[in-house]
Amino acid sequence: MQIPPKSAAPSLVASITPGTSVSGTSWQRSTAREVPISELQQKFGWKEGSWQADLLKAADAASPTSSRRDNGSVSAAEVDRYLQNPGDARFLTSTALQQERKALEQKLAGGANSLAVDAFDSDWQDAVARRADLSGDGKVSRTELDSFFTEVKAGKVQDVQWVPDQKSAMFESKVAESAGEVDPLRPPGSEGRGRELLKEYMRVSLDEAKNVPSFVSHMLSAADLEERPLDVDRDKSQFEADPELGSSGVKGTDYRGSGFDRGHMKPAADSPDQAAMDESHLMSNMAPQYPNVNQQSWATLEDAVRDLVSTTGGKAYVMTGNLYLDAQGKSLPPEALQTIGNEARRIAVPTHNFKTVLLELPNGNLSMFAYMVPNVKDAPKGTDNIARFLESSRTSVDRIEELLGEDLYAQLPESVQAKLEADSSAKLAFREASQYQSASLLRMREADTQA
């Protein structure tokens, strides 16, 4: 089954209405927060000649600060800037591929079939066009660009690496963490609240006592959804024990006969390539979910986030995790937890699964929303019932932070956090204008209600 699959659950989309006002801006990384490249290589095992080591050096060479250029150190800001402006066209994100496609379409709008490789509006786009000029005639066509990008994404072009946005976000997160910088995928202080597993496409904070992640964070972009190869297929992936955990790690068979699904925290359908798909099937990314929750309500929420990102053309920083609460909303003591699995690896069953989303639109505007979905056996089926169930599960990011003891989006200015995180109805923060719009981010499409 290719991704994205079509779920039987209803689709949900954004609905934005006028709201209150506030001042504030989006977040920015610090160019000064540099880390020696050799230190990063040693910490993460990035050997000389690896794409990671080469990307770090390319970012260092392209630093906008002359005194820091080629100094053997790099910041997450320098990596981010290089990937936004890859002058040598050696490392191309999904966003860069999309920008090149759109730039070519705009230039060919008059009816021409090809464009001179040096006729783009930026040097890096010219560099990409030169590489895509397969015929060597100094021009690039739609067909040539598509063929070139297909080969790049398949890893068949020498000295050009496709780095999906999701992968580059996690790469930058590792650099930022090493520099002691706050990052949207890593709450400050999270290293003391579980075992951190830094993957290529996601970050897992594992509660080893429960054998379930406290939360999993990843970035999802519209460009990744657009550029995902057609052959990415979840049926090619298998549920696997996380190799970082050794014999203590949960195995797929530990769920056998439990009556629970192996519920993805980072959704499989958010995977931009097959490697990400395989990684999403690691058992460190799983939590026990009742089938009706996993296959109906939770699938609907996951689909809605993808729809929202795709429709707006933005990118979302998503944190998904698990809570264990009594009827009064207080944390359950260890002895009150429901568990499954064998005696060597008892797996705690969450009472609730949560999802928080920080959505960044192409113009820099920000929105935030959160859901805390009860993990119950009799979770509803059917369009209307699922919509009501999810609507009743809406909460504020502040509430999730309170329960977790985490400041999930600490990279945002406090004034923006104060407005976005406290509002369970979700608001849209404008970066360059001092105003908000409140948003009911997930509602049923009219077509669904009439079906």
C-alpha positions in Angstrom: 0.0 0.0 0.0 1.5 3.3 -1.1 1.6 6.4 1.1 -0.5 8.4 1.7 -3.3 5.8 2.1 -6.9 6.8 2.1 -8.5 6.4 5.4 -12.2 5.5 5.9 -12.2 8.1 8.6 -13.5 11.6 7.8 -11.2 14.3 6.6 -10.9 17.5 8.6 -9.7 21.0 7.4 -9.0 24.4 8.7 -11.5 27.1 9.4 -10.2 30.6 10.4 -12.3 33.4 11.9 -11.4 36.9 13.2 -9.9 37.1 16.7 -7.8 39.1 19.2 -4.6 41.1 18.7 -1.0 40.6 20.0 2.5 41.6 19.1 5.3 39.1 18.7 7.6 37.4 16.1 8.6 34.0 15.0 11.8 32.4 16.3 15.2 32.6 14.9 18.4 30.5 15.4 21.6 32.1 16.5 24.5 32.2 14.1 26.9 32.7 17.0 26.0 29.3 18.6 28.7 27.4 16.8 30.0 23.9 17.5 33.3 22.4 16.1 32.6 20.2 13.2 35.0 17.6 14.5 33.0 17.5 17.8 29.7 16.9 15.9 31.3 14.2 13.9 32.6 12.4 17.0 29.3 12.8 18.9 27.1 11.4 16.1 29.5 9.2 14.3 29.5 11.2 11.1 32.6 10.0 9.4 34.7 11.9 6.9 33.1 11.6 3.5 29.6 11.1 4.9 26.8 13.4 3.7 26.5 14.8 7.2 30.1 15.7 7.4 30.1 17.2 3.9 26.9 19.2 4.7 28.5 20.7 7.8 31.5 21.8 5.8 29.4 23.2 3.0 27.4 25.2 5.6 30.7 26.4 7.2 32.0 27.6 3.9 28.8 29.5 3.1 28.6 31.3 6.5 27.2 34.8 6.0 29.7 36.0 8.7 33.1 36.4 7.1 34.9 35.9 10.4 33.2 32.6 10.9 33.5 31.3 7.4 35.6 28.1 7.0 36.5 28.3 10.7 35.9 24.6 11.3 32.8 25.3 13.4 29.1 25.5 12.4 25.8 26.6 13.9 22.3 25.4 13.2 21.6 28.8 11.8 24.4 28.4 9.3 23.1 25.0 8.3 19.6 26.4 7.9 20.9 29.3 5.8 22.9 27.1 3.5 20.0 24.7 2.9 17.8 27.7 2.0 20.5 29.0 -0.4 22.6 26.0 -1.5 25.0 27.9 -3.8 26.8 24.7 -4.9 23.5 22.7 -5.3 25.1 19.8 -3.5 22.4 19.4 -0.8 18.8 20.0 -1.8 15.8 19.9 0.5 12.3 19.2 -0.6 11.6 22.9 -0.2 14.5 23.7 -2.5 13.1 21.3 -5.1 9.7 22.9 -4.9 11.2 26.4 -5.2 13.1 25.4 -8.3 10.0 23.8 -9.9 7.9 26.9 -9.2 10.7 29.2 -10.5 10.9 27.3 -13.8 7.1 27.3 -14.1 7.0 31.1 -13.7 9.7 31.6 -16.3 8.0 29.3 -18.8 4.5 30.9 -18.2 4.8 32.7 -21.6 4.7 29.4 -23.5 8.5 28.6 -23.9 9.5 25.0 -23.6 12.9 25.6 -21.9 14.9 28.2 -20.1 18.5 29.3 -20.1 20.3 27.8 -17.1 21.5 31.2 -16.0 18.1 32.9 -16.3 16.8 32.2 -12.8 16.5 34.8 -10.1 19.1 33.4 -7.7 22.6 31.9 -8.1 21.7 28.6 -6.4 18.7 28.1 -8.7 21.0 28.6 -11.7 23.4 26.1 -10.2 20.6 23.5 -9.9 19.5 24.3 -13.5 23.0 23.7 -14.8 23.1 20.3 -13.1 19.7 19.5 -14.6 20.7 20.4 -18.1 20.9 16.8 -19.3 21.3 17.6 -23.0 24.1 20.1 -22.4 22.5 22.8 -24.5 22.6 25.5 -21.8 18.8 25.2 -21.3 16.6 23.3 -18.9 13.0 22.0 -19.6 10.3 20.7 -17.3 11.1 17.2 -18.4 14.8 17.6 -17.7 14.2 19.1 -14.3 11.7 16.3 -13.4 14.1 13.6 -14.6 17.0 15.2 -12.7 15.0 15.5 -9.4 13.8 11.9 -9.8 17.4 10.7 -10.1 18.5 12.9 -7.2 15.8 11.5 -4.9 16.8 8.0 -6.0 20.4 8.7 -5.0 21.7 8.3 -8.5 23.3 11.7 -9.1 26.9 11.9 -8.0 27.7 14.7 -5.6 24.0 15.8 -5.1 22.1 14.7 -2.0 18.4 15.0 -1.4 17.8 15.9 2.2 14.0 15.9 2.9 12.8 18.8 5.0 12.0 16.3 7.8 15.5 15.0 7.7 17.1 18.4 7.6 15.0 19.6 10.6 16.3 16.7 12.7 19.9 17.3 11.5 19.6 20.9 12.5 18.1 19.8 15.8 21.2 17.8 16.6 23.5 20.7 15.8 21.3 23.1 17.9 21.3 20.7 20.8 25.0 20.4 20.7 25.3 24.2 20.8 23.0 24.4 23.8 20.4 26.1 21.7 16.6 25.8 22.2 15.0 23.9 19.3 11.4 23.3 18.3 11.9 19.5 18.3 13.5 19.4 21.7 12.0 20.9 24.8 14.6 22.3 27.3 15.4 19.8 30.0 13.8 16.9 28.2 17.1 14.9 28.5 16.4 14.4 32.2 12.9 13.0 31.7 13.6 9.9 29.6 16.0 8.2 27.3 16.5 10.4 24.2 16.8 8.5 20.9 17.9 10.8 18.1 16.9 9.3 14.8 17.3 10.6 11.3 13.7 11.8 11.0 12.4 12.0 14.5 13.3 12.5 18.2 12.0 10.1 20.7 11.9 10.7 24.5 11.4 7.2 25.8 10.0 6.4 29.3 12.0 3.3 29.9 9.9 2.4 33.0 6.8 2.2 30.8 8.5 1.0 27.6 6.4 3.7 25.8 7.6 7.1 24.5 6.7 10.1 26.6 6.7 12.0 23.3 8.0 11.8 19.8 8.7 15.0 17.8 9.1 15.5 14.1 8.7 18.2 11.4 6.2 17.8 8.6 6.3 20.1 5.5 4.1 20.5 2.5 7.1 20.2 0.3 8.0 16.8 1.7 4.4 15.6 1.0 4.7 16.9 -2.6 8.1 15.4 -3.2 7.6 12.0 -1.7 8.5 9.3 -4.3 5.6 7.3 -5.5 7.2 4.0 -4.4 7.3 4.9 -0.7 5.2 2.0 0.7 4.4 1.1 4.2 4.0 -2.6 3.2 7.8 -2.6 2.6 8.4 -1.8 6.3 8.2 -4.1 9.2 7.7 -3.5 12.9 11.2 -3.8 14.4 12.8 -3.5 17.8 14.9 -0.3 18.2 18.6 -1.4 17.7 19.7 1.3 20.1 17.8 -0.4 23.0 19.3 -3.9 22.6 17.6 -6.8 24.3 15.6 -4.5 26.6 13.8 -2.9 23.7 10.2 -3.7 23.0 9.6 -6.2 20.2 6.7 -6.2 17.8 5.6 -9.6 19.1 5.2 -8.1 22.6 1.8 -6.8 21.5 0.6 -10.1 20.3 -2.8 -11.2 21.8 -3.0 -8.0 23.8 -6.0 -6.6 22.0 -4.1 -3.4 21.3 -2.7 -2.0 18.1 0.9 -0.9 17.8 0.0 2.8 17.5 2.5 5.1 15.7 3.3 8.3 17.5 5.1 9.8 14.5 2.7 8.7 11.7 3.9 6.4 9.1 2.2 8.5 6.4 4.3 11.5 7.4 7.4 9.7 6.0 9.0 11.6 3.0 11.0 8.5 1.9 11.3 4.8 2.5 14.1 5.2 5.1 11.8 7.4 7.1 9.0 4.9 6.7 11.2 2.1 8.0 12.3 4.3 10.9 8.6 5.1 11.8 8.1 1.4 12.3 10.6 1.1 15.2 8.9 -0.1 18.3 10.3 2.9 20.2 7.8 4.9 18.2 4.8 2.8 19.3 2.2 3.0 22.1 -0.7 0.6 22.8 -3.9 2.0 21.3 -7.3 0.4 21.2 -8.1 -0.5 17.5 -11.0 1.9 17.3 -8.8 4.8 18.4 -5.8 3.9 16.2 -7.7 3.1 13.1 -10.5 5.7 13.3 -10.1 8.8 15.6 -6.3 8.9 15.7 -6.1 8.3 11.9 -8.5 11.1 11.4 -6.4 13.5 13.5 -3.2 12.5 11.6 -4.9 12.9 8.3 -6.2 16.4 9.4 -2.7 17.6 10.2 -1.4 16.4 6.9 -4.3 18.1 5.1 -3.7 21.3 7.0 0.0 21.4 6.2 -0.6 20.5 2.5 -3.4 23.0 2.1 -1.5 25.9 3.7 1.9 25.1 2.1 3.5 25.3 5.5 5.4 23.1 7.9 4.4 21.8 11.3 6.5 20.9 14.3 4.6 18.0 15.8 4.9 16.5 19.3 2.9 13.3 20.0 2.9 11.3 23.2 1.2 9.6 26.0 -0.4 10.4 29.3 -1.6 8.2 32.2 -4.5 10.0 34.1 -7.2 9.1 36.5 -10.8 10.2 36.2 -9.9 13.6 37.9 -7.1 14.2 35.4 -4.3 13.5 37.8 -1.3 11.2 37.1 -1.9 7.6 37.9 0.6 5.9 40.3 2.7 3.1 38.8 0.7 0.3 40.5 -2.5 1.6 38.9 -1.2 1.4 35.3 -2.7 -1.1 32.9 0.1 -3.1 31.2 0.6 -5.6 28.4 3.6 -7.7 27.2 5.8 -10.3 28.9 7.2 -10.0 32.3 10.6 -8.8 31.1 9.1 -6.0 29.1 5.8 -4.7 30.6 4.3 -2.0 28.4 2.1 0.6 30.0 -1.2 1.4 28.3 -1.8 5.2 28.1 -5.1 6.5 29.1 -4.7 9.4 26.6 -2.7 10.1 23.5 -1.8 13.7 22.8 -0.7 15.7 19.8 0.5 19.3 19.8 1.2 21.1 16.5 3.0 24.4 15.9 2.1 25.3 12.3 4.4 27.8 10.5 2.9 29.2 7.3 5.0 30.3 4.3 4.7 34.0 5.3 6.0 33.2 8.9 2.6 33.4 10.6 2.2 30.9 13.4 -0.7 28.8 14.7 -0.8 26.2 17.5 -3.3 23.5 18.6 -3.5 20.4 20.8 -5.6 17.4 21.3 -5.7 14.9 24.2 -7.5 11.9 22.9 -8.9 9.3 25.3 -7.5 5.8 24.6 -10.8 3.9 25.2 -12.0 0.6 23.9 -15.4 1.9 22.8 -14.0 4.9 20.8 -16.6 5.9 18.2 -16.8 5.0 14.5 -18.4 7.0 11.8 -17.9 10.5 10.5 -20.2 12.4 12.9 -19.2 10.5 16.0 -15.5 10.8 15.3 -15.7 14.5 14.7 -17.6 15.1 18.0 -15.1 12.8 19.8 -12.1 14.8 18.5 -13.7 18.1 19.1 -14.3 17.2 22.8 -10.6 16.1 22.9 -9.4 19.6 22.0 -7.2 21.1 24.7 -4.5 23.8 25.2 -0.8 23.3 24.8 -0.5 24.8 28.3 -2.5 21.8 29.6 -0.3 19.3 27.9 2.8 21.1 29.2 1.4 21.1 32.7 0.8 17.3 32.6 4.2 16.6 31.1 6.2 19.1 33.1 7.7 20.4 29.8 7.9 23.8 28.0 7.3 22.3 24.6 7.8 25.4 22.4 10.3 27.4 24.4 11.9 28.8 21.3 9.0 31.1 20.8 8.9 34.6 22.4 7.1 34.5 25.7 4.4 36.9 24.4 3.6 34.5 21.6 3.6 31.5 23.8 1.3 33.2 26.3 -1.4 33.7 23.6 -1.0 30.5 21.5 -0.4 27.9 24.3 -3.2 29.0 26.6 -6.0 28.9 23.9 -7.7 25.6 23.4 -9.5 27.0 20.3 -6.2 27.6 18.6 -5.1 31.0 17.3 -3.1 32.2 14.4 -0.2 34.5 15.2 0.9 37.0 12.5 4.6 37.5 12.5 4.8 40.9 10.8 1.4 42.3 11.9 0.3 42.7 15.5 -2.9 40.7 15.3 -4.2 37.2 15.7 -7.0 35.2 14.2 -8.6 32.5 16.2 -9.0 29.3 14.3 -11.1 26.2 14.7 -8.4 24.3 13.0 -10.2 21.0 12.6 -13.8 20.9 11.3 -15.6 18.6 9.1 -15.8 19.3 5.4 -19.4 20.0 4.2 -19.0 17.1 1.8 -18.3 14.8 4.7 -21.3 15.9 6.7 -23.6 15.3 3.7 -22.1 11.9 2.9 
